[in-house]
Amino acid sequence: MSCARCDALAREAAELRVGVEAWRANDDEDRRGSAVDRLARWKAAIPELSPATLLTLMSLADRPGRVQSPDVLNEAMRASPFASFIEQSRRNASVRICVGRAALRSRGADGRLPDRFRALDGGVVNHAGMGWSMDRASATALKRLTGEG
């Protein structure tokens, strides 16, 4: 047995659930579209890198000065619309960083990025046993290269 008030609240809750699900679906679609567009801009700027490596660099550039562990970088991949295509492991995060550094060093050597990218770390600082970070100046320069800055 239930009262009329409880029935009305249950109907209202069901309507709200439907509205929230519709909002989430629309929000996810917008986020997916903008993520694809953003990845396309980065890919145009650094065409030799895979989407996984680009997403790793994007994650570092979006959080300048913060150390990001392999697990954090992999979590950023899982949240992307491309998660099903990317193999995620602690070792793969390290490989993506190495490949990304090489590409950034070459951009530093040819003058498209500041001289700091010509260094061995390629603008991505290693924090032994913890992860990697990118300083604010490097992140700003990288975003400017990709058309975001």
C-alpha positions in Angstrom: 0.0 0.0 0.0 1.2 3.5 -0.8 -0.2 6.9 -0.3 -1.1 9.4 -3.0 1.8 11.6 -2.0 4.3 8.7 -2.4 2.9 7.8 -5.8 3.2 11.5 -6.9 6.8 11.6 -5.7 7.7 8.4 -7.5 6.2 9.7 -10.8 8.2 12.9 -10.3 11.4 11.0 -9.6 10.9 8.9 -12.7 10.4 12.0 -14.9 13.5 13.6 -13.4 15.5 10.4 -14.1 14.4 10.5 -17.8 15.4 14.2 -18.0 18.8 13.6 -16.4 19.5 10.7 -18.7 18.6 12.8 -21.8 20.8 15.6 -20.5 23.7 13.3 -19.9 23.4 11.8 -23.4 23.4 15.2 -24.9 26.3 16.3 -22.8 28.3 13.2 -23.6 27.7 13.8 -27.3 28.9 17.4 -27.1 32.0 16.4 -25.2 32.7 13.6 -27.7 32.4 16.0 -30.6 34.7 18.6 -29.0 37.2 15.9 -28.0 37.3 14.7 -31.6 37.8 18.2 -32.9 40.5 18.9 -30.4 42.3 15.7 -31.2 42.1 16.5 -34.9 43.8 19.9 -34.2 46.6 18.3 -32.2 47.0 15.6 -34.9 47.3 18.3 -37.6 50.1 20.0 -35.5 52.0 16.8 -34.7 50.9 14.2 -37.4 53.4 11.5 -36.6 52.0 10.8 -33.1 49.3 8.3 -32.4 46.0 9.4 -30.8 47.1 7.7 -27.5 50.3 9.8 -27.4 48.5 12.9 -28.3 45.9 12.3 -25.5 48.8 11.8 -23.1 50.4 15.1 -24.0 47.0 16.8 -23.9 46.5 15.5 -20.4 49.9 16.9 -19.3 49.3 20.3 -21.0 45.9 20.6 -19.4 47.3 20.2 -15.9 50.6 22.2 -15.9 52.8 21.7 -12.9 50.9 18.7 -11.6 52.7 15.3 -11.5 50.6 12.7 -13.3 51.3 9.0 -12.6 50.8 6.4 -15.3 47.5 5.5 -13.6 46.3 9.0 -13.9 47.3 9.3 -17.5 45.6 6.0 -18.2 42.5 7.2 -16.4 42.4 10.2 -18.7 42.5 7.8 -21.6 39.6 5.8 -20.2 37.5 9.0 -20.0 38.1 9.8 -23.6 35.9 8.7 -26.5 38.8 6.7 -27.9 39.2 4.5 -24.8 38.2 1.3 -26.6 41.0 1.7 -29.1 43.9 2.4 -26.7 45.8 -0.2 -24.8 46.3 1.1 -21.3 49.1 -0.1 -19.0 51.7 1.5 -16.8 54.4 0.6 -19.3 52.5 1.9 -22.3 52.2 5.3 -20.5 56.0 5.4 -20.3 56.3 4.6 -24.0 53.8 7.3 -25.0 55.8 9.8 -23.0 59.1 8.8 -24.7 57.5 9.0 -28.2 55.9 12.3 -27.3 59.2 13.8 -26.0 60.9 12.8 -29.3 58.3 14.6 -31.3 58.4 17.7 -29.1 62.2 17.8 -29.3 62.1 17.8 -33.1 59.6 20.7 -32.9 62.0 22.5 -30.6 64.9 21.8 -33.0 63.1 23.2 -36.0 61.9 26.3 -34.2 58.2 25.6 -33.9 58.5 25.3 -30.1 60.8 27.2 -27.7 64.4 26.1 -27.1 63.3 24.4 -23.8 61.8 21.6 -25.9 65.2 20.8 -27.4 66.4 19.4 -24.1 66.5 15.7 -23.4 63.2 15.8 -21.5 61.4 17.5 -24.4 59.4 19.7 -22.1 58.0 16.7 -20.1 59.7 16.4 -16.7 60.2 13.0 -15.1 59.5 12.6 -11.4 61.2 9.3 -10.5 58.7 6.8 -9.3 55.8 9.2 -9.4 55.1 10.2 -13.0 55.5 13.2 -15.3 54.6 16.8 -15.4 54.8 19.8 -17.8 55.5 23.3 -16.6 53.1 26.1 -17.4 55.4 27.7 -20.0 55.8 24.4 -21.9 52.1 23.7 -21.8 51.3 27.2 -23.1 53.8 26.8 -26.0 52.4 23.4 -26.9 48.9 24.6 -26.8 49.9 27.6 -29.0 51.4 25.1 -31.5 48.2 23.2 -31.7 46.0 26.3 -32.1 44.6 26.4 -28.6 46.8 29.2 -27.1 
